[in-house]
């Protein structure tokens, strides 16, 4: 495989990783820690929103984020023809 | 059948299952022993990782910890799950592509240095022994409560079981045992949680009941909890008392530490392909999340149950508190273990439970005729006592005992394996006897595993001070030493040997020094730590539990500066980095 293709694959990977880490940071440190007091003014069901993010929401988002990354990367491996087998 | 007989049967059956699996899947080669022959499916590896990860602390202590900490407990929930995002995105796929046996082995090859390997082995052994001693202790506690044997006897039985399947089966045996242990522990955790959720809110899903209304009223569980604990002088449940920066740093140290723990990383070496490693991290976190989203619900309901049991009427009314003679049966049971105790300070024969360390509440308490908090509850009993509090049948209690033991054993086995691999593969084969045959290396691995079990058992029985500091010590060191060198090893081709060694030592010494200064792990000054462990004294207000983050930043900074000032890594290393970034096997020299 050409080194251009390798480089393009790696750049695309880094962009995806960066985007996922922004979501990771925002939903845990952002919503669950730094903005918790502001978000606690909002309620969903019996939860204050900031508290919900800190004890429930961030975990759900982490799970979704990993599956999303795995799915996109496994597809990208095919697109750039760097997949295994 | 009596509860004790039933517990013996359930725990005995679970042990028979684990040993049966170990015999069926015993290791024949070093590949089997270290990484299960790279033949584990992503789903099974996810389950095994979840059991490996969720320790006695997750199963027994975490919900109780959150029950008493409220919002501040979020650091554990986010910290011990968010690390998997870092693992999946930044480490696991590349380390799987590298395709060797241990974490120090990656560091040795990437940084072409035996010194780096030895430093990594030292970090690994410290982290893993701190962690494993706590697990052995957990096994002992569960045994002593449910099977009514001495802690030492319980510990010996636990050691015996781990010895059989870790030594015989190696990683292969451990993996399939952990799959079974995950099923046992998650079932044991969720069944009582569902029943308690139904009793308190009428909603069977704990994650929803958590935000639901108390059955028969229109008051939300969390609102009610906020009100009653505040009325007793505690912090509101949904708001914390830790400073913002400390919550931030502890969460970050736990996340990065999780991603840097060798026994977790090595699990991703066992799957067949790079894409399996990515998926497997997702499955692992999904299985972990089942327990981690249930735990805060259990915590809030356990706190509500406790306060409600003691505070039967209006706060401050003479008959507002539970009379000691009328206390429920589960209180009797746990008093016998010493983990729950009552001292009638004001001599009224009733139990007062409130925050006597809150000066703002002292006047009110005095006006009520209260003379201090009278109920001491160990946080560890919250999960274990839950089935009794909810008056669930005996088989549920027996199951919780088996679940607690499964959680402790699965983590202990994973840790013992990375310790033995570090000794037999990194030290013996990698450094001292490079020409060792595979058969002898396998034997060395088994001997090392046996020694590790014995040391762990000893530490569990005679826990030195540092064993209690798992959160600060194991996670802080993993975050400050191993994680940064692995990360830059993959993402920065310019990282070289000198940088890695300088960085690891800086992170290690700074973090260790800070924790030592405030906690007194090994060295003490006149019987107490040198530093006064209070927020006013901490650097930037960061507690020893969160300092690993600063250690990590120092490690990264030192590594970049030293790498830039010294010679770039050889071309073959830069090619190796290119190679691990691409999933396909290219056959180029790596």
Interface residues (C-beta under 8 A of the other chain):
Chain A: X1 X6 X9 X10 X13 X17 X20 X21 X24 X28 X29 X32 X33 X34 X36 X37 X40 X44 X45 X46 X47 X48 X51 X52 X54 X55 X56 X58 X59 X60 X62 X63 X65 X66 X67 X69 X70 X73 X74 X77 X82 X83 X84 X85
Chain B: X66 X71 X73 X74 X77 X78 X81 X82 X84 X85 X88 X89 X90 X93 X207 X208 X210 X211 X212 X213 X220 X221 X222 X223 X238 X239 X244 X247 X248 X251 X252 X273 X274 X275 X278 X279 X281 X282 X285 X286 X289 X292 X293 X296 X578 X581 X582 X583 X584 X585 X586
